[in-house]
Amino acid sequence: MVKEILILIEDGFRDEEVIYPYYRFKEAGYDVRVAGPEAGKEYTGKFGVPMKSDLSAAQVNLDSTAAVIIPGGNAPDKMRVNKDMVDLVKKMNLLQKVIGAICHGGWMLAEADVIKGKKVTSYISIATDLKNAGGEYLDKEVVVDSNLVTSRAPGDLPAFCRSILELLQDT
């Protein structure tokens, strides 16, 4: 079983949507790595928490990655203009590996064109974007559809992480 979980990062990430999954998945026994546009760069969260990337999105080995987590905040708006980051999400979806997106992380799902015909949720302000990308928007704490796990906001983190871990157990 692949035991690596990848968290995508860019400046403006929602601090708790990186920190909470980072430690929750470590606690569950996973090797958690952080990938940004550049390897070894320090990125700053919306509320000032620094996080250094372990590798760039272009360096990710998909064979060793069980899941990718896309946090919210302003980071997804920056991530979605980075070809390597978008391609990573597309490839993970093609391999039917677990993809988790919370809050504004849904923007990356739309950009990667992976939500057509899927049930999804997100922060309410991007609901129309997800519908326009072909998703069926549901206002729920967590929505699991095939390999996609989506949630709305930081308050949904316990259900979000629990659902990802359950999905990983089934794969």
KEMISE-672724 format. One record per residue (C-alpha): residue in three letters; x, y, z. Coordinates in steps of 0.25 Angstrom, whole numbers, padded with zeros to 4 digits, always signed. Layout:
<pts>
AlaXYZ ...
</pts>
This chain:
<pts>
Met+0000+0000+0000 Val+0005+0014-0004 Lys+0007+0022+0009 Glu+0010+0036+0004 Ile+0000+0048+0004 Leu+0003+0061-0003 Ile-0002+0074+0001 Leu-0001+0085-0009 Ile+0003+0099-0005 Glu+0004+0113-0010 Asp+0005+0127-0003 Gly-0009+0130+0003 Phe-0013+0116+0007 Arg-0023+0115+0018 Asp-0014+0112+0030 Glu-0022+0102+0037 Glu-0026+0094+0024 Val-0011+0091+0023 Ile-0007+0089+0037 Tyr-0019+0080+0042 Pro-0018+0070+0030 Tyr-0003+0070+0031 Tyr-0003+0065+0045 Arg-0015+0057+0044 Phe-0010+0048+0033 Lys+0004+0047+0040 Glu-0004+0042+0052 Ala-0010+0032+0043 Gly+0003+0027+0039 Tyr+0005+0034+0025 Asp+0017+0041+0020 Val+0012+0055+0017 Arg+0020+0063+0007 Val+0017+0077+0003 Ala+0018+0082-0012 Gly+0018+0096-0017 Pro+0022+0102-0030 Glu+0036+0102-0025 Ala+0044+0092-0017 Gly+0050+0097-0003 Lys+0042+0110-0003 Glu+0035+0115+0009 Tyr+0021+0119+0006 Thr+0012+0128+0016 Gly-0002+0125+0020 Lys-0013+0135+0020 Phe-0011+0137+0035 Gly+0004+0137+0034 Val+0008+0122+0037 Pro+0020+0118+0029 Met+0021+0105+0022 Lys+0033+0100+0013 Ser+0031+0091+0001 Asp+0038+0078+0001 Leu+0037+0077-0014 Ser+0032+0084-0026 Ala+0019+0079-0033 Ala+0028+0075-0045 Gln+0036+0066-0036 Val+0024+0058-0030 Asn+0025+0043-0032 Leu+0011+0038-0034 Asp+0014+0024-0032 Ser+0017+0027-0017 Thr+0006+0037-0015 Ala-0007+0031-0010 Ala-0015+0045-0009 Val-0013+0059-0011 Ile-0020+0070-0002 Ile-0023+0084-0008 Pro-0025+0094+0003 Gly-0033+0107+0002 Gly-0030+0121+0004 Asn-0025+0130-0007 Ala-0015+0119-0011 Pro-0023+0111-0021 Asp-0025+0124-0029 Lys-0010+0124-0031 Met-0009+0109-0032 Arg-0018+0108-0044 Val-0009+0117-0053 Asn+0002+0107-0050 Lys+0003+0097-0061 Asp+0010+0087-0053 Met+0001+0088-0041 Val-0011+0086-0050 Asp-0005+0075-0058 Leu-0002+0068-0044 Val-0017+0068-0041 Lys-0021+0063-0055 Lys-0012+0052-0054 Met-0016+0048-0040 Asn-0030+0047-0045 Leu-0027+0039-0057 Leu-0020+0029-0048 Gln-0033+0030-0039 Lys-0025+0033-0027 Val-0031+0041-0016 Ile-0032+0056-0017 Gly-0037+0064-0006 Ala-0041+0079-0007 Ile-0046+0088+0003 Cys-0052+0102+0003 His-0046+0109-0009 Gly-0038+0097-0013 Gly-0050+0093-0022 Trp-0044+0104-0032 Met-0033+0094-0035 Leu-0043+0083-0038 Ala-0050+0092-0048 Glu-0037+0096-0054 Ala-0032+0082-0055 Asp-0046+0078-0062 Val-0048+0067-0052 Ile-0062+0070-0047 Lys-0072+0068-0059 Gly-0083+0059-0054 Lys-0078+0059-0040 Lys-0084+0063-0027 Val-0076+0073-0020 Thr-0076+0084-0009 Ser-0067+0096-0006 Tyr-0068+0110+0001 Ile-0081+0116-0004 Ser-0074+0127-0012 Ile-0069+0117-0022 Ala-0081+0108-0023 Thr-0085+0115-0037 Asp-0071+0112-0042 Leu-0072+0097-0039 Lys-0086+0097-0045 Asn-0081+0103-0058 Ala-0069+0093-0058 Gly-0080+0082-0058 Gly-0081+0078-0044 Glu-0093+0076-0036 Tyr-0092+0085-0024 Leu-0097+0080-0010 Asp-0096+0089+0002 Lys-0091+0078+0012 Glu-0080+0077+0022 Val-0073+0066+0013 Val-0076+0060-0001 Val-0070+0048-0006 Asp-0071+0044-0020 Ser-0062+0033-0026 Asn-0048+0038-0023 Leu-0052+0052-0020 Val-0054+0057-0005 Thr-0059+0072-0004 Ser-0062+0080+0008 Arg-0067+0095+0010 Ala-0058+0101+0021 Pro-0049+0099+0033 Gly-0060+0095+0042 Asp-0062+0083+0033 Leu-0047+0078+0034 Pro-0051+0066+0044 Ala-0061+0060+0034 Phe-0052+0063+0022 Cys-0040+0056+0028 Arg-0048+0045+0033 Ser-0054+0043+0019 Ile-0041+0043+0012 Leu-0035+0033+0022 Glu-0047+0024+0020 Leu-0046+0025+0005 Leu-0031+0021+0006 Gln-0034+0009+0014 Asp-0044+0004+0003 Thr-0033+0006-0008 
</pts>
